[in-house]
Amino acid sequence: MNTLQTRLELQGAVQQWIDSFMQEYNVSPAMMDDALSKALLNIKELVIQEYLIAAQMASSNQQEDVEEVPDEQDNTNTAER
């Protein structure tokens, strides 16, 4: 399943859950807004953590690539001698 399709299905499922929850538990839009705002703040923190981990991994991979290049050059120079 592609990313766009997954996003659209997730958005639809969340909206259905919100509508159903509000109706079943007689939750006002203001109360739901408050609850979702708090949940979004928590999710945004997770997104930032995810981004930082991905950036750290990318930086680590770049460092590994840079460290491997001199080794390959040393082997080439040694073979030429």
N, C-alpha and C positions, 0 to 999 in steps of 0.2 A: 504494500500500500504506500502510495507516495505521501510526502509530507503535507501537501496542501489538502489532500483528501482526509488525512488523519486530523489535521487542525479543524477542518469544517465539521467532521463527525464529533470531535471532542466538544467544540463550541455548542453544537446542537444538543448533545447529551447533557452538558452542564446546564444549559438553559431549561431543558425539560425537567431536570432534577430540581432546579430553583423553583420553577412554577409549581411543581408537584409538592415540594416541601412547604412552600408558603401556603398553599391551599390546605394541605393535610393538617398542618399545625397552626393555622390561622395566624401566620406571621405577617406583620405589616411590611410594606416596602422599605420603610425607614429602618426597621430592625434588621431586615435582610441586608440592606446596604451597609449597615454598621458591621454585621458579621462578615460579609464578603470583603469589606475594606481591611479588616483585621487579618483575614486569611490571605489576602493579596500581599500585605506587608510581609507576612511570613514567607510566602512563595517568592517574593522579590529577593529576600535575603538568600534563599536557596539558589536562585538564578545567579546572583553575584558570586556565591561560593562556587557554583558550577563553572562560571566563566573564569574565575581565578585559577581553579584547578586545571582547566583546559589550557590557559595561558602558561601556567607553570610547566605543564607537560610539554607544550610546544617549545618552550625555552629550553627545557632539559633535552629534548630531542635534537634541537639545533646545536647545543653544546656537544652532544655525543657525536654528531656529524662532523663538527669542527675538529674534535679530538681524533677522529678516525682519519681525516685527510692527511695530517702529517705522517702518520704511520705508513700510509700507502706511499707517500713521497719518499720516505726513508727506505722502504723496500725497493723502490724503483732505482734510487741512487745507489744502493748497495749492489743491485743486480748489474748495473752498468759498469761498476768498477771491476 
